[in-house]
Amino acid sequence: MEQPVGAIPWDQVGPGWILATWDEGPATPVGEPHTPSPTTLYLVNPIGGRYAIRTFAADTPVGLDDWSGDGRRALLTAYGTGGGPTTVIEVDLTNGQTIHSQRVTTTPETKFQYTRPYGRAVLATIQPPQLVGPLTFERTDTSGAVQLVYATQSRAVGSFQGGVLSTPDGTELILGAQTGLIEMSNDGHLVGTSTLPTSSGVPCSPHRWWTIGVVLASCGGPLYLVPLSGGTPTQLTAPLTGRGPDLGDLDAWKLDSGTFVQAASGCGDVYLAKLNPDGTTTPVMVPDVDNSGTVLVVGAHDELLAIQAKLACGGGVALVWYNPTINTTNLILGPPLNGGGVANAILFRDPNT
């Protein structure tokens, strides 16, 4: 069922809730031009009850960047038409109103995220014009005023290549570099580096905290577990052989039913796979989902995986919970439940993890 923003039970919002943008227009067949349609920002509870927070007009395409650790605010980007400036919008999820809005002259590839644990500032990974030149990494307040431009060059592992992970308390940042990871204090001082093997031209990128003090990172195809204590990284997935559908391992989630991997296939699609004891992966056929296209993992909660994919019956992209233990899916947003298609989704992140 759908309810308005004023009906959100804020005392219940937490793990298992999802923030998502949903395009109300029908799916566009391949080869036909896409007709812009209004986009609604939804807060969705673990069983699919949805709360409409705000609807953006069809001429204002928006992307969902991040969800604050306190659960009450969201960062979105409204892309300028014809290459115009991007507007970064902070929305109050309790009423759908704009808290701050700033216009930035940057490329759509620029990434914005809240600082941890509660999102009192914003971290921006800024792509240069025409994507030529080094990346810039800076921290601003939520209104856009620059607080700090980080020095991101390291002799040990090279320059910053994108990909940022904060410690749960926000005191340190882990940055992806040319041949490893850079560990930096929140005030910009270098704490240390971790070197990983990387293929030529393939940088390393941190993804999530695997355990306390251990980062899951991708580097040149495989995934690695990198201890920040200075210990030797452990390779989680096997090197690519060039055989089979796996063209690179992008992320992973450890559940009681096994470790599941987001893997890349041809034509830009990604799919779900399960880790084997020898480090190789086996594709997982998610029930009721079109496994020939992209099957994108949003996150894990309570032994379930939140997945964005087109359903086998067609239509736009839907958001489902997948239970790998009993091999079932549960639709929570998108077609055929409420039509349209899910554009972006973020799973609630416990600020203490």
C-alpha positions in Angstrom: 0.0 0.0 0.0 1.1 3.6 -0.6 0.8 6.4 2.0 1.9 10.0 2.1 5.1 11.3 3.7 3.3 12.4 6.8 2.4 8.8 7.6 6.0 7.5 7.9 6.5 5.8 11.3 9.9 7.3 12.1 10.3 5.2 15.2 10.4 2.2 13.0 12.7 3.4 10.2 16.0 1.5 10.2 17.6 -1.7 9.0 15.6 -3.3 6.1 14.1 0.0 4.9 15.0 1.3 1.4 15.1 4.7 -0.1 14.3 4.6 -3.9 13.5 6.8 -6.9 10.8 5.5 -9.1 9.9 6.6 -12.7 6.2 6.4 -13.3 6.6 6.1 -17.1 6.2 2.8 -18.8 9.3 0.8 -19.9 10.8 2.0 -23.2 11.3 -0.8 -25.7 14.9 -1.1 -27.0 15.5 1.2 -29.9 12.7 3.6 -29.1 13.3 7.1 -27.7 12.7 7.5 -23.9 9.9 9.9 -23.0 10.7 11.7 -19.7 8.2 11.2 -16.9 7.8 12.4 -13.3 10.1 10.7 -10.7 8.9 10.0 -7.1 11.2 9.6 -4.1 9.9 6.7 -2.0 10.7 5.3 1.4 9.9 1.6 1.5 9.5 -0.5 4.6 10.8 -4.1 4.7 7.5 -5.7 3.5 6.9 -3.2 0.7 4.7 -0.5 2.2 5.7 2.6 0.4 5.6 6.3 1.4 5.7 9.0 -1.3 8.1 11.7 -0.1 8.3 14.0 -3.2 7.6 13.9 -6.9 9.9 15.7 -9.4 8.6 17.0 -12.7 9.3 15.1 -15.9 11.7 17.9 -17.0 13.8 17.5 -13.9 15.7 14.2 -14.2 17.1 13.3 -10.7 19.6 10.8 -9.4 19.7 9.5 -5.8 23.2 9.8 -4.3 23.1 9.1 -0.6 21.0 8.7 2.5 22.1 10.3 5.8 23.0 8.1 8.7 20.2 9.6 10.8 17.7 8.4 8.2 16.1 11.8 7.8 17.8 13.4 4.8 18.8 12.4 1.3 21.2 13.8 -1.4 19.9 13.9 -4.9 21.3 15.4 -8.1 19.2 17.2 -10.7 21.0 17.0 -14.0 21.0 20.2 -16.2 19.6 19.7 -19.7 21.9 20.3 -22.6 25.0 20.0 -20.5 24.0 22.7 -18.0 25.0 22.8 -14.4 24.0 20.0 -12.0 22.0 20.9 -8.9 22.7 19.1 -5.7 19.6 18.9 -3.6 19.3 17.9 0.1 15.8 16.8 0.9 14.2 16.5 4.3 12.6 13.1 4.2 10.1 14.0 7.0 8.3 16.5 4.7 9.8 16.2 1.2 11.1 19.8 1.3 14.4 21.0 0.0 16.8 21.9 2.9 19.7 23.0 0.7 20.3 23.4 -3.0 23.5 24.2 -4.8 24.5 24.4 -8.5 27.8 22.9 -9.5 29.5 22.9 -12.9 30.6 19.4 -13.2 30.1 16.2 -15.1 27.4 13.6 -14.4 30.1 11.2 -13.2 30.8 13.3 -10.2 29.8 11.5 -7.0 28.4 12.9 -3.8 28.0 11.2 -0.4 27.4 12.1 3.2 30.1 12.0 5.8 29.7 9.3 8.4 28.2 8.6 10.8 25.3 11.1 10.6 25.8 13.1 7.4 26.7 16.5 8.8 28.9 17.3 5.6 29.2 16.1 2.1 32.2 14.3 0.3 32.5 15.0 -3.4 34.6 13.1 -5.9 34.8 15.5 -8.8 35.5 14.4 -12.3 37.5 16.9 -14.5 35.9 18.3 -17.7 35.9 15.8 -20.6 37.1 13.3 -18.0 40.7 14.3 -18.7 43.1 14.9 -15.7 43.2 13.9 -12.1 40.1 13.6 -9.8 39.5 16.1 -7.1 38.2 15.1 -3.7 36.8 17.6 -1.3 34.5 18.0 1.7 31.8 20.7 1.8 29.1 21.6 4.2 25.6 20.6 3.2 25.0 24.0 1.6 28.1 23.6 -0.7 30.7 25.7 1.0 34.1 24.0 0.7 35.6 22.9 4.0 38.7 20.9 2.8 40.3 19.9 -0.5 42.2 16.7 0.1 45.7 16.0 -1.2 45.2 12.5 -2.7 48.6 11.6 -4.3 50.6 8.8 -2.7 54.1 7.7 -3.8 53.3 4.2 -2.5 50.1 3.5 -4.5 49.7 6.4 -6.9 46.9 8.9 -7.2 43.3 8.8 -6.2 41.1 7.0 -8.7 37.7 7.2 -7.2 35.9 5.0 -4.6 35.6 6.3 -1.0 34.7 4.4 2.2 34.4 6.1 5.6 35.1 4.4 8.9 31.8 4.0 10.9 32.8 6.9 13.2 33.8 9.1 10.3 37.3 9.8 11.6 39.1 8.2 8.6 38.6 7.7 4.9 39.7 4.9 2.6 40.3 6.0 -1.0 40.9 3.9 -4.1 44.2 4.4 -5.8 46.2 3.2 -8.8 47.7 0.2 -7.1 46.0 0.0 -3.7 44.2 1.9 -1.0 45.0 5.2 0.7 44.0 5.5 4.4 43.5 9.2 5.3 42.3 11.0 8.4 39.2 13.1 8.1 41.3 16.3 8.4 43.4 15.2 5.3 46.5 13.6 6.8 47.9 10.4 5.4 47.6 7.5 7.8 48.8 4.7 5.6 48.6 2.8 2.4 47.8 -0.8 1.3 49.3 -2.2 -1.9 47.4 -4.7 -4.0 48.2 -6.4 -7.2 46.4 -4.6 -10.1 46.2 -5.1 -13.8 47.5 -2.4 -16.0 45.1 0.5 -16.1 42.7 -1.1 -13.5 42.6 0.9 -10.3 41.6 -0.4 -6.8 38.4 0.6 -5.2 37.1 0.1 -1.6 33.5 -1.2 -1.3 32.4 -2.0 2.3 33.6 -3.1 5.8 33.9 -6.9 5.7 34.7 -7.1 9.4 36.0 -4.5 11.9 39.2 -3.1 10.4 39.0 -5.2 7.2 37.9 -3.6 3.9 36.4 -5.4 0.9 38.1 -4.0 -2.2 38.2 -4.8 -5.9 41.4 -4.5 -7.8 42.1 -5.7 -11.4 39.2 -8.2 -11.4 39.3 -10.1 -8.2 38.0 -9.0 -4.8 40.4 -8.6 -1.8 40.0 -8.4 2.0 42.4 -5.7 3.1 43.3 -5.3 6.8 44.1 -1.7 7.7 46.5 -2.9 10.4 49.1 -3.3 7.8 48.6 -7.1 7.3 48.8 -8.8 4.0 45.6 -8.6 1.9 43.7 -11.9 1.3 42.3 -12.6 -2.2 38.6 -13.5 -1.8 37.8 -14.3 -5.4 40.0 -16.2 -7.9 41.8 -14.4 -10.7 39.8 -14.2 -14.0 40.6 -16.9 -16.5 38.9 -15.4 -19.5 36.5 -18.3 -19.6 32.9 -18.2 -18.6 30.6 -15.1 -18.0 32.7 -13.5 -15.2 34.5 -10.4 -16.5 35.2 -9.0 -13.1 34.0 -9.2 -9.4 32.6 -5.9 -8.2 31.2 -6.4 -4.7 30.2 -9.2 -2.2 28.0 -9.9 0.7 28.5 -12.7 3.3 25.3 -14.4 4.5 24.7 -17.6 6.4 23.7 -19.3 3.2 27.0 -18.4 1.5 28.9 -15.5 0.1 27.3 -13.8 -2.9 29.2 -11.8 -5.5 28.2 -9.0 -7.9 29.9 -9.9 -11.1 30.3 -8.2 -14.4 29.3 -9.8 -17.7 29.3 -8.6 -21.3 27.6 -5.5 -22.7 27.7 -3.6 -19.4 25.4 -6.0 -17.5 26.0 -7.3 -14.0 24.7 -10.5 -12.4 24.5 -12.3 -9.1 26.9 -15.2 -8.4 27.8 -17.4 -5.4 31.4 -17.9 -4.2 32.8 -21.4 -4.5 35.4 -22.8 -2.0 38.2 -22.3 -4.6 37.4 -18.6 -5.1 35.6 -19.1 -8.4 32.0 -18.0 -8.8 28.8 -19.7 -10.1 26.0 -17.6 -11.5 22.8 -17.6 -9.5 19.4 -17.8 -11.3 17.2 -15.5 -9.2 13.6 -16.8 -9.5 11.0 -14.6 -11.3 13.7 -12.3 -12.6 15.1 -11.8 -16.1 18.5 -13.2 -15.5 19.7 -12.4 -19.1 19.8 -8.7 -18.2 21.3 -6.8 -15.2 20.6 -8.2 -11.8 21.9 -5.4 -9.4 22.3 -6.1 -5.7 21.3 -3.0 -3.6 22.4 -4.6 -0.3 21.9 -7.3 2.3 19.6 -7.4 5.4 18.7 -10.3 7.7 19.9 -13.0 5.3 18.1 -11.4 2.3 19.4 -9.6 -0.7 17.7 -6.5 -2.1 17.8 -6.7 -5.9 17.0 -4.4 -8.8 16.1 -6.2 -12.0 13.4 -6.6 -14.6 11.0 -9.4 -13.8 10.7 -12.4 -16.1 7.2 -11.2 -17.1 8.8 -8.0 -18.6 8.1 -4.3 -17.8 10.4 -1.8 -16.1 12.9 -2.5 -13.4 11.5 -3.8 -10.1 12.9 -3.9 -6.6 12.6 -7.3 -4.9 13.9 -9.1 -1.8 15.6 -12.4 -2.7 15.9 -15.2 -0.1 18.8 -17.4 -1.2 18.1 -20.0 1.5 14.7 -21.0 0.1 15.2 -19.5 -3.4 12.2 -17.1 -3.4 11.7 -13.4 -4.3 9.2 -10.9 -2.9 8.3 -7.9 -5.0 8.3 -4.6 -3.0 8.4 -1.7 -5.6 7.9 -1.4 -9.4 6.0 -3.4 -12.0 3.6 -5.1 -11.8 3.0 -3.8 -8.2 2.7 -0.1 -9.1 4.1 0.0 -12.7 6.8 2.3 -13.9 10.4 1.4 -13.0 12.9 1.7 -10.1 15.8 4.0 -11.0 18.0 4.0 -7.9 17.7 2.4 -4.4 19.7 2.7 -1.2 19.4 0.3 1.7 19.4 1.9 5.2 22.9 1.9 6.7 23.3 1.5 10.4 25.5 4.4 11.4 27.3 2.2 13.9 28.6 -0.3 11.3 
